[in-house]
Amino acid sequence: MSMPELLIAAFWLWVAGALCALARLTSMARWLIALGAAAALAGAFEALPQGAGSRVLPLTLADQTVRLHYAPGALWLMGFGLLPAALAVALATPIRGARAGWLFGAALCLLGALGLFGLQDAYALLIAWELMSLGGAIMILSERTTLQAGRRTLYMLALLEVGTVAVLLALLLLSRHVGGSVAFEEFTRGAQTLSPGTRMAVGLLALVGFGAKLGLLPFYEWLPGAYGNGSGASGAILSGVLLNAAFFALSRTLVNWLGRGAGLFDLGILVTAVGALTSILAALYAFQQDDWRALLAFSTAENAAIAVTTLGASLLFRADGQAALAGLAWTVAVLHLSGHALAKGGMFLGADGVYVAGGTYRLAQRGWLRTAHPIFGVGALFAAMSLAAMPPQIGFVTEWFTFQTLFQGFHLTTLGGRLTLALAGAALALTAAIAFATFIKAFGIGLLGDGHSPQAPRVSMRYDGAVFVLGLAVLGSAVGMPLWLHGLESANVAQFGANAAHAMTTGWLLVPLTDSFAFISPSLLVIVMPLLAVLPLLLLLNSRRHRVRRAPVWYGGQREDPQRSATTSLTFSNAMRTFYSFIYRPTLDTAREHRAVAYFIHRLEFEHDVADVFGPALFDPVRRAVWRLAGWLRALQSGDLNFYLGLIGTLLIVILALTLR
């Protein structure tokens, strides 16, 4: 099959959009980039299920011909990520206006992701990887150029560069063992001969490198700071296209290149453990946030970790010779991130709608759904239900598949493998419970909570439409999964030699390879669940026929004040913060400002936060060491001629000593 022309058209549209953004033709740039995203979305699904054939580009890097080839898994992840990206650019432009910088950064991100999904050599992959990181930083900085935003963006770039170095080392190790070639087809053939130690080293480097962008521990702590400085439109692109691209790169490394040979079992245990631990920590910290963007950023890391946990299970099954179960686990990971991109895009754009209407991203009871158009509430509800894994949304379906996959760990022949998947299942069960509470908090307090404000502003119609479209996509992808799941069949056969995607459906039922183990049907749930609403409707009708006695709430003998007794995002999560205080390490800070007389307080500020896990222990010492080294090296810029002459003399003596040895 030839390369779809729509993908080529998307590339040139994004290039044109980037150039228009540089020329400050923001309106034209915005529509060119959005049209390019729509073209790439159509091209991705046009090429499924077989994938897009190869195309040699008129370009060489270090005497290596640059070639594009899009596997079915790449097209799948790219297509689902591009829908929220297209809406973020077209329907819900950045909250501070369609700035040229933001549009230029968005174009760079999309161009880098297009390359990462399809490029077939190490040189080009590294360029595309850096392009994505640079584009994300430009998007964030163009929206807020404060000192704090700059520091957080540099922190993000520093951690991503650590990941880039790890990816570079992994690619160098692979290239060394395949005769110096940097072509990916040589990696696939030659990596089978790697020793167990080399395989583990390459896998660990890939996990660090690609995991830095996925938000795996210890790197997940950059997400809330970076996302918190941008808009929801930026978050929709970062948590959709870029996250899916990073996962595809990790999957290609672990499954296609390292997925055969000795040492795979130990690598699978490592990947599963990192994913499970990250999911718990990210979910715990998401629950404590009272800012829309920070909450959704931690949730992004949590969902990426769930997919990585399932990817680790795929490696364990494959090492044990269970090809069908390995294909099932990989397919579930891809499905999970596909649904996550849609739901997270809807929530991010909904957060933008709240900001534009109310001027803040803080979770507060303002009664947004009371004044917003009903379609905004429907779309946000479907997206929140999916992220909370509530039926019949796609988040529920993919998490159900995840648990059913981990439950089948009893098929493994080793105790270590069975124990690893059992513990991973327990970790994801805790994660699911916390995520459920998190999005009850986000939707219940942030959108549904009534702030008793008669003059509450209204969410803009452009956000209504974007959130509603993504909410319907969330529901539609779950209901139609028995039909479109077959699009991943060729990917399963090519990678695992077993058609797991075909065995995951039985008519309108979804099954984990066999209906004798378990089954659900989101398509039938859509029909059955409205019938379950008959009983509460009957109770409602009965309440109209019989008078209901109402009594005021008792406020402990004090004057009734619904505002003061309302549940806030802080009190909602206080119990969890207290119970897991050994992880959160809560911090309290009180600042008082007095008038001329010290006894009278003019202003009192109270802050209650939770401490990071890895920042103080791992990253801060490194940062301090770098600053200390920079202080020592500052002497090189002193401008003292005597110092420079002395330095030159010392170097000459060293050179003479080395020469005369």
Helices and strands as residue ranges (DSSP letters): H 5-22, H 26-47, E 52-61, E 64-70, H 72-90, H 100-118, H 122-143, H 147-176, H 184-190, G 191-193, H 196-214, G 219-221, H 222-229, H 232-237, I 238-242, H 243-251, I 252-257, H 264-287, H 292-319, H 323-358, H 368-371, H 374-387, H 394-407, G 408-411, H 415-443, I 444-448, H 461-479, H 481-484, G 485-488, H 489-496, H 500-503, E 505-506, E 509-510, H 522-532, H 534-545, H 569-572, H 574-579, H 581-584, E 587-594, E 601-609, H 614-614, I 615-619, H 620-633, G 634-637, H 641-659
